[in-house]
Amino acid sequence: MTNRQIERIIKSTAHLVLTDPITVMPKSCGSGCLVIYEGRKLLLSVAHVTDKMAATCIITDGPPVDGRTPLYSVGALNYLAAFNIDQINDQLLEIADTSIRKEDKDFGIVDFSYVRLTHDIPIFQKEITVKDFKVGAGLKEFSSFSFLQRPQENTEYGFFGRIKPQLIDAIQMFFETQEIYYGGLRFIEKVNHYYKFELPNIIQDRIDFKGTSGAPIMDSDGNIVSLATHGYTGDNKIYGIALADFKVGVDASIMTGTI
């Protein structure tokens, strides 16, 4: 990956915070992806980040207002589910079985969420240093997106996010995090609705990835093929949702005026 390619991955990634709808206090955080699809600005993320009793907000990283970080509440998100009506009882039992890995289930709530961004609120990227080069401050980038891109072998992929979130100040809504770029990913295979990628190193602790769920996994040409979802300690694999599988669902949302 060149410096510009890494910068594009960083500036396509949105940092999310989930806030209590009454107190507006932060409850958890994650990542998302900023795209333009069919002429619409969308936020893409994953259901296990946004499907909570909380308001999904983009951290704009704009100038503080009354000492607080300004947030953009995106409103209600869209979700998809897949069930076989003839096997629904067995599938519900399998969903409850935590011994079955996520990627081995191709039914239930799809780990994917999306929403149209209807306001032109600036979302900023602060200046950071990644891989010994400096990414300058500026606006985040909305990447053109088609749902048609699928990962290929012998291609490098990468993603970015803020990890190890710790709530330092609930009043000021301040999470302490670390920003990190993961590169050198290689596509291995598709498992149901997930893509499996190989990491350069073994996952020593899942906390090293906590906060990156929903981040776009992109190739060196800037194509978004997936959103990071999960991995397992002691393994060198990470999984991402197979976005191409759900084009029809998003297209249906457009046709019905949902987004």
C-alpha positions as YAML, in Angstrom:
chain: A
units: angstrom
residues:
- id: 1
  name: MET
  ca: [0.00, 0.00, 0.00]
- id: 2
  name: THR
  ca: [1.24, 3.50, -0.81]
- id: 3
  name: ASN
  ca: [0.87, 6.36, 1.65]
- id: 4
  name: ARG
  ca: [-2.00, 7.81, -0.39]
- id: 5
  name: GLN
  ca: [-3.80, 4.46, -0.44]
- id: 6
  name: ILE
  ca: [-3.51, 4.14, 3.34]
- id: 7
  name: GLU
  ca: [-4.70, 7.74, 3.73]
- id: 8
  name: ARG
  ca: [-7.77, 6.94, 1.64]
- id: 9
  name: ILE
  ca: [-8.63, 3.99, 3.88]
- id: 10
  name: ILE
  ca: [-8.27, 6.20, 6.96]
- id: 11
  name: LYS
  ca: [-10.39, 9.02, 5.56]
- id: 12
  name: SER
  ca: [-13.14, 6.62, 4.43]
- id: 13
  name: THR
  ca: [-13.54, 5.29, 7.97]
- id: 14
  name: ALA
  ca: [-16.07, 6.89, 10.30]
- id: 15
  name: HIS
  ca: [-15.65, 6.61, 14.07]
- id: 16
  name: LEU
  ca: [-18.96, 5.89, 15.83]
- id: 17
  name: VAL
  ca: [-20.16, 6.31, 19.38]
- id: 18
  name: LEU
  ca: [-23.40, 4.85, 20.72]
- id: 19
  name: THR
  ca: [-25.07, 7.19, 23.20]
- id: 20
  name: ASP
  ca: [-27.91, 6.78, 25.66]
- id: 21
  name: PRO
  ca: [-30.96, 8.41, 24.01]
- id: 22
  name: ILE
  ca: [-31.98, 10.12, 27.26]
- id: 23
  name: THR
  ca: [-28.75, 11.07, 29.02]
- id: 24
  name: VAL
  ca: [-26.65, 11.28, 25.81]
- id: 25
  name: MET
  ca: [-23.86, 9.54, 27.72]
- id: 26
  name: PRO
  ca: [-21.66, 7.22, 25.63]
- id: 27
  name: LYS
  ca: [-22.31, 3.50, 25.97]
- id: 28
  name: SER
  ca: [-20.02, 1.92, 23.38]
- id: 29
  name: CYS
  ca: [-18.21, 2.67, 20.16]
- id: 30
  name: GLY
  ca: [-17.33, 1.18, 16.79]
- id: 31
  name: SER
  ca: [-16.63, 2.06, 13.18]
- id: 32
  name: GLY
  ca: [-18.42, 2.66, 9.93]
- id: 33
  name: CYS
  ca: [-17.79, 3.42, 6.29]
- id: 34
  name: LEU
  ca: [-18.70, 6.57, 4.34]
- id: 35
  name: VAL
  ca: [-19.85, 5.85, 0.78]
- id: 36
  name: ILE
  ca: [-21.80, 7.30, -2.11]
- id: 37
  name: TYR
  ca: [-24.20, 4.76, -3.60]
- id: 38
  name: GLU
  ca: [-26.79, 5.56, -6.27]
- id: 39
  name: GLY
  ca: [-26.26, 9.26, -5.65]
- id: 40
  name: ARG
  ca: [-26.88, 8.93, -1.90]
- id: 41
  name: LYS
  ca: [-24.46, 9.47, 0.95]
- id: 42
  name: LEU
  ca: [-24.61, 6.40, 3.18]
- id: 43
  name: LEU
  ca: [-23.09, 5.22, 6.40]
- id: 44
  name: LEU
  ca: [-22.40, 1.47, 6.36]
- id: 45
  name: SER
  ca: [-21.64, -0.40, 9.57]
- id: 46
  name: VAL
  ca: [-22.30, -3.73, 11.26]
- id: 47
  name: ALA
  ca: [-25.34, -4.73, 13.27]
- id: 48
  name: HIS
  ca: [-23.46, -5.85, 16.37]
- id: 49
  name: VAL
  ca: [-22.16, -2.27, 16.74]
- id: 50
  name: THR
  ca: [-25.34, -0.30, 15.98]
- id: 51
  name: ASP
  ca: [-28.14, -2.67, 17.06]
- id: 52
  name: LYS
  ca: [-28.30, -1.47, 20.66]
- id: 53
  name: MET
  ca: [-30.70, 0.57, 22.79]
- id: 54
  name: ALA
  ca: [-28.64, 3.63, 21.94]
- id: 55
  name: ALA
  ca: [-28.33, 6.37, 19.34]
- id: 56
  name: THR
  ca: [-25.72, 5.78, 16.65]
- id: 57
  name: CYS
  ca: [-23.61, 8.92, 16.22]
- id: 58
  name: ILE
  ca: [-20.67, 9.79, 14.01]
- id: 59
  name: ILE
  ca: [-17.83, 11.49, 15.85]
- id: 60
  name: THR
  ca: [-17.31, 14.55, 13.63]
- id: 61
  name: ASP
  ca: [-13.99, 15.56, 15.26]
- id: 62
  name: GLY
  ca: [-15.03, 19.15, 14.65]
- id: 63
  name: PRO
  ca: [-14.23, 22.05, 17.01]
- id: 64
  name: PRO
  ca: [-15.59, 21.42, 20.55]
- id: 65
  name: VAL
  ca: [-18.99, 22.90, 21.39]
- id: 66
  name: ASP
  ca: [-19.40, 23.86, 25.06]
- id: 67
  name: GLY
  ca: [-16.35, 21.72, 25.74]
- id: 68
  name: ARG
  ca: [-17.87, 18.63, 24.15]
- id: 69
  name: THR
  ca: [-17.06, 16.70, 21.01]
- id: 70
  name: PRO
  ca: [-19.78, 17.38, 18.41]
- id: 71
  name: LEU
  ca: [-21.64, 14.28, 17.25]
- id: 72
  name: TYR
  ca: [-23.89, 13.62, 14.26]
- id: 73
  name: SER
  ca: [-26.82, 11.39, 15.22]
- id: 74
  name: VAL
  ca: [-27.67, 9.40, 12.10]
- id: 75
  name: GLY
  ca: [-31.18, 8.31, 13.17]
- id: 76
  name: ALA
  ca: [-32.69, 4.87, 12.71]
- id: 77
  name: LEU
  ca: [-30.59, 2.39, 10.77]
- id: 78
  name: ASN
  ca: [-31.72, -0.33, 8.39]
- id: 79
  name: TYR
  ca: [-31.15, -4.02, 9.10]
- id: 80
  name: LEU
  ca: [-31.55, -7.25, 7.16]
- id: 81
  name: ALA
  ca: [-32.40, -10.78, 8.25]
- id: 82
  name: ALA
  ca: [-32.36, -14.14, 6.51]
- id: 83
  name: PHE
  ca: [-34.39, -17.21, 7.52]
- id: 84
  name: ASN
  ca: [-35.64, -20.34, 5.83]
- id: 85
  name: ILE
  ca: [-39.34, -20.49, 6.71]
- id: 86
  name: ASP
  ca: [-39.24, -24.31, 6.66]
- id: 87
  name: GLN
  ca: [-36.30, -24.45, 9.09]
- id: 88
  name: ILE
  ca: [-36.89, -21.42, 11.26]
- id: 89
  name: ASN
  ca: [-37.24, -23.31, 14.57]
- id: 90
  name: ASP
  ca: [-33.97, -25.21, 14.05]
- id: 91
  name: GLN
  ca: [-32.26, -22.02, 12.92]
- id: 92
  name: LEU
  ca: [-33.39, -20.15, 16.04]
- id: 93
  name: LEU
  ca: [-31.88, -22.92, 18.17]
- id: 94
  name: GLU
  ca: [-28.61, -22.67, 16.26]
- id: 95
  name: ILE
  ca: [-28.54, -18.89, 16.72]
- id: 96
  name: ALA
  ca: [-28.72, -19.40, 20.48]
- id: 97
  name: ASP
  ca: [-25.87, -21.94, 20.35]
- id: 98
  name: THR
  ca: [-22.75, -19.89, 21.11]
- id: 99
  name: SER
  ca: [-20.47, -22.83, 20.27]
- id: 100
  name: ILE
  ca: [-21.22, -22.32, 16.57]
- id: 101
  name: ARG
  ca: [-19.00, -19.66, 15.00]
- id: 102
  name: LYS
  ca: [-20.67, -16.62, 13.47]
- id: 103
  name: GLU
  ca: [-19.33, -17.29, 10.01]
- id: 104
  name: ASP
  ca: [-20.79, -20.80, 10.01]
- id: 105
  name: LYS
  ca: [-24.35, -19.41, 10.19]
- id: 106
  name: ASP
  ca: [-25.93, -18.05, 7.01]
- id: 107
  name: PHE
  ca: [-29.23, -17.05, 8.62]
- id: 108
  name: GLY
  ca: [-30.57, -14.79, 11.35]
- id: 109
  name: ILE
  ca: [-29.89, -11.07, 11.70]
- id: 110
  name: VAL
  ca: [-27.30, -10.13, 9.09]
- id: 111
  name: ASP
  ca: [-24.29, -8.39, 10.64]
- id: 112
  name: PHE
  ca: [-24.80, -5.34, 8.45]
- id: 113
  name: SER
  ca: [-26.52, -1.99, 8.96]
- id: 114
  name: TYR
  ca: [-26.89, 1.10, 6.82]
- id: 115
  name: VAL
  ca: [-28.50, 4.53, 6.79]
- id: 116
  name: ARG
  ca: [-28.70, 7.53, 4.49]
- id: 117
  name: LEU
  ca: [-26.99, 10.67, 5.74]
- id: 118
  name: THR
  ca: [-29.42, 13.49, 4.95]
- id: 119
  name: HIS
  ca: [-27.47, 16.44, 6.35]
- id: 120
  name: ASP
  ca: [-24.29, 17.99, 4.99]
- id: 121
  name: ILE
  ca: [-22.47, 18.02, 8.32]
- id: 122
  name: PRO
  ca: [-18.67, 18.14, 7.97]
- id: 123
  name: ILE
  ca: [-16.88, 15.09, 9.30]
- id: 124
  name: PHE
  ca: [-13.19, 15.65, 9.95]
- id: 125
  name: GLN
  ca: [-10.06, 13.54, 10.12]
- id: 126
  name: LYS
  ca: [-7.54, 14.78, 12.65]
- id: 127
  name: GLU
  ca: [-3.87, 14.82, 11.77]
- id: 128
  name: ILE
  ca: [-2.25, 11.52, 12.72]
- id: 129
  name: THR
  ca: [0.95, 9.63, 12.00]
- id: 130
  name: VAL
  ca: [0.58, 6.12, 10.60]
- id: 131
  name: LYS
  ca: [3.34, 3.84, 9.34]
- id: 132
  name: ASP
  ca: [5.90, 6.63, 9.76]
- id: 133
  name: PHE
  ca: [4.05, 9.08, 7.53]
- id: 134
  name: LYS
  ca: [1.72, 11.91, 8.44]
- id: 135
  name: VAL
  ca: [-1.93, 11.97, 7.39]
- id: 136
  name: GLY
  ca: [-2.91, 15.61, 7.28]
- id: 137
  name: ALA
  ca: [-6.04, 16.99, 8.88]
- id: 138
  name: GLY
  ca: [-9.02, 17.46, 6.59]
- id: 139
  name: LEU
  ca: [-12.47, 16.26, 5.74]
- id: 140
  name: LYS
  ca: [-13.36, 12.59, 5.65]
- id: 141
  name: GLU
  ca: [-13.90, 11.12, 2.18]
- id: 142
  name: PHE
  ca: [-17.04, 9.50, 0.78]
- id: 143
  name: SER
  ca: [-15.93, 6.66, -1.49]
- id: 144
  name: SER
  ca: [-17.86, 5.70, -4.61]
- id: 145
  name: PHE
  ca: [-19.37, 2.27, -3.99]
- id: 146
  name: SER
  ca: [-21.12, -0.33, -6.12]
- id: 147
  name: PHE
  ca: [-21.61, -3.52, -4.00]
- id: 148
  name: LEU
  ca: [-20.09, -5.36, -6.97]
- id: 149
  name: GLN
  ca: [-16.50, -5.56, -5.72]
- id: 150
  name: ARG
  ca: [-15.42, -8.89, -4.26]
- id: 151
  name: PRO
  ca: [-12.03, -9.65, -2.70]
- id: 152
  name: GLN
  ca: [-9.41, -11.30, -4.87]
- id: 153
  name: GLU
  ca: [-6.43, -13.48, -4.07]
- id: 154
  name: ASN
  ca: [-2.95, -11.98, -4.43]
- id: 155
  name: THR
  ca: [-4.28, -8.54, -3.52]
- id: 156
  name: GLU
  ca: [-3.41, -6.59, -0.38]
- id: 157
  name: TYR
  ca: [-6.17, -5.25, 1.86]
- id: 158
  name: GLY
  ca: [-6.19, -3.00, 4.89]
- id: 159
  name: PHE
  ca: [-8.47, -1.29, 7.42]
- id: 160
  name: PHE
  ca: [-8.26, 1.36, 10.10]
- id: 161
  name: GLY
  ca: [-9.96, 2.21, 13.38]
- id: 162
  name: ARG
  ca: [-9.76, 3.37, 16.94]
- id: 163
  name: ILE
  ca: [-9.13, 0.53, 19.36]
- id: 164
  name: LYS
  ca: [-9.10, -0.18, 23.09]
- id: 165
  name: PRO
  ca: [-11.85, 2.32, 23.99]
- id: 166
  name: GLN
  ca: [-11.93, 3.44, 27.62]
- id: 167
  name: LEU
  ca: [-14.51, 5.86, 28.99]
- id: 168
  name: ILE
  ca: [-12.47, 8.56, 30.73]
- id: 169
  name: ASP
  ca: [-15.03, 11.32, 31.23]
- id: 170
  name: ALA
  ca: [-18.75, 10.56, 30.90]
- id: 171
  name: ILE
  ca: [-19.74, 14.20, 31.37]
- id: 172
  name: GLN
  ca: [-17.58, 15.41, 28.50]
- id: 173
  name: MET
  ca: [-18.36, 12.21, 26.54]
- id: 174
  name: PHE
  ca: [-14.68, 11.41, 26.20]
- id: 175
  name: PHE
  ca: [-13.36, 8.01, 25.13]
- id: 176
  name: GLU
  ca: [-9.63, 7.41, 25.24]
- id: 177
  name: THR
  ca: [-8.66, 5.32, 22.23]
- id: 178
  name: GLN
  ca: [-5.70, 4.36, 20.11]
- id: 179
  name: GLU
  ca: [-5.73, 4.75, 16.32]
- id: 180
  name: ILE
  ca: [-4.25, 1.92, 14.31]
- id: 181
  name: TYR
  ca: [-3.96, 0.81, 10.70]
- id: 182
  name: TYR
  ca: [-3.91, -2.90, 9.87]
- id: 183
  name: GLY
  ca: [-2.40, -3.75, 6.48]
- id: 184
  name: GLY
  ca: [-1.11, -6.77, 4.66]
- id: 185
  name: LEU
  ca: [-4.42, -8.66, 4.74]
- id: 186
  name: ARG
  ca: [-4.84, -11.42, 2.16]
- id: 187
  name: PHE
  ca: [-8.17, -12.90, 1.08]
- id: 188
  name: ILE
  ca: [-8.52, -16.63, 1.72]
- id: 189
  name: GLU
  ca: [-12.10, -17.70, 1.07]
- id: 190
  name: LYS
  ca: [-15.78, -16.90, 1.44]
- id: 191
  name: VAL
  ca: [-17.63, -18.62, 4.29]
- id: 192
  name: ASN
  ca: [-21.39, -18.14, 3.96]
- id: 193
  name: HIS
  ca: [-21.94, -14.36, 4.24]
- id: 194
  name: TYR
  ca: [-18.40, -13.63, 5.45]
- id: 195
  name: TYR
  ca: [-15.02, -13.17, 3.81]
- id: 196
  name: LYS
  ca: [-12.02, -14.67, 5.58]
- id: 197
  name: PHE
  ca: [-8.77, -12.71, 5.45]
- id: 198
  name: GLU
  ca: [-5.32, -13.70, 6.69]
- id: 199
  name: LEU
  ca: [-3.50, -11.25, 8.94]
- id: 200
  name: PRO
  ca: [0.30, -10.92, 8.98]
- id: 201
  name: ASN
  ca: [0.32, -11.74, 12.71]
- id: 202
  name: ILE
  ca: [-1.52, -13.83, 15.27]
- id: 203
  name: ILE
  ca: [-4.30, -12.10, 17.23]
- id: 204
  name: GLN
  ca: [-2.89, -11.95, 20.74]
- id: 205
  name: ASP
  ca: [-5.85, -10.16, 22.33]
- id: 206
  name: ARG
  ca: [-9.23, -9.26, 20.81]
- id: 207
  name: ILE
  ca: [-9.02, -5.88, 22.57]
- id: 208
  name: ASP
  ca: [-6.44, -4.98, 19.91]
- id: 209
  name: PHE
  ca: [-9.31, -4.91, 17.40]
- id: 210
  name: LYS
  ca: [-12.17, -3.74, 19.63]
- id: 211
  name: GLY
  ca: [-13.57, -0.60, 18.07]
- id: 212
  name: THR
  ca: [-12.73, -1.49, 14.46]
- id: 213
  name: SER
  ca: [-15.93, -3.46, 13.82]
- id: 214
  name: GLY
  ca: [-17.68, -1.86, 10.86]
- id: 215
  name: ALA
  ca: [-14.49, -0.37, 9.40]
- id: 216
  name: PRO
  ca: [-14.14, -0.68, 5.62]
- id: 217
  name: ILE
  ca: [-11.72, -3.31, 4.32]
- id: 218
  name: MET
  ca: [-10.26, -1.82, 1.14]
- id: 219
  name: ASP
  ca: [-7.79, -2.82, -1.53]
- id: 220
  name: SER
  ca: [-4.93, -0.74, -2.92]
- id: 221
  name: ASP
  ca: [-7.23, 0.71, -5.61]
- id: 222
  name: GLY
  ca: [-9.63, 2.07, -3.00]
- id: 223
  name: ASN
  ca: [-12.32, -0.56, -3.60]
- id: 224
  name: ILE
  ca: [-14.42, -1.39, -0.54]
- id: 225
  name: VAL
  ca: [-15.09, -5.13, -0.43]
- id: 226
  name: SER
  ca: [-16.13, -5.74, 3.16]
- id: 227
  name: LEU
  ca: [-16.62, -4.37, 6.67]
- id: 228
  name: ALA
  ca: [-14.55, -5.80, 9.54]
- id: 229
  name: THR
  ca: [-16.63, -7.96, 11.89]
- id: 230
  name: HIS
  ca: [-14.71, -10.39, 14.09]
- id: 231
  name: GLY
  ca: [-11.70, -12.59, 14.73]
- id: 232
  name: TYR
  ca: [-10.49, -15.09, 17.33]
- id: 233
  name: THR
  ca: [-7.64, -14.90, 19.82]
- id: 234
  name: GLY
  ca: [-4.78, -17.20, 18.87]
- id: 235
  name: ASP
  ca: [-5.69, -17.14, 15.18]
- id: 236
  name: ASN
  ca: [-4.31, -15.04, 12.33]
- id: 237
  name: LYS
  ca: [-7.66, -14.68, 10.54]
- id: 238
  name: ILE
  ca: [-10.14, -11.83, 10.54]
- id: 239
  name: TYR
  ca: [-13.60, -11.87, 9.04]
- id: 240
  name: GLY
  ca: [-15.61, -9.27, 7.21]
- id: 241
  name: ILE
  ca: [-19.21, -9.17, 6.04]
- id: 242
  name: ALA
  ca: [-19.69, -10.02, 2.35]
- id: 243
  name: LEU
  ca: [-21.27, -6.76, 1.23]
- id: 244
  name: ALA
  ca: [-21.94, -8.01, -2.30]
- id: 245
  name: ASP
  ca: [-24.47, -10.48, -0.88]
- id: 246
  name: PHE
  ca: [-26.73, -7.67, 0.30]
- id: 247
  name: LYS
  ca: [-26.95, -5.37, -2.70]
- id: 248
  name: VAL
  ca: [-30.51, -6.52, -3.32]
- id: 249
  name: GLY
  ca: [-31.54, -5.49, 0.20]
- id: 250
  name: VAL
  ca: [-30.10, -2.00, -0.11]
- id: 251
  name: ASP
  ca: [-31.57, -1.61, -3.60]
- id: 252
  name: ALA
  ca: [-34.98, -2.57, -2.18]
- id: 253
  name: SER
  ca: [-34.56, 0.12, 0.48]
- id: 254
  name: ILE
  ca: [-33.98, 2.67, -2.28]
- id: 255
  name: MET
  ca: [-36.96, 1.48, -4.31]
- id: 256
  name: THR
  ca: [-39.27, 1.73, -1.29]
- id: 257
  name: GLY
  ca: [-37.93, 5.13, -0.22]
- id: 258
  name: THR
  ca: [-36.37, 3.86, 3.01]
- id: 259
  name: ILE
  ca: [-33.06, 5.46, 2.12]
...
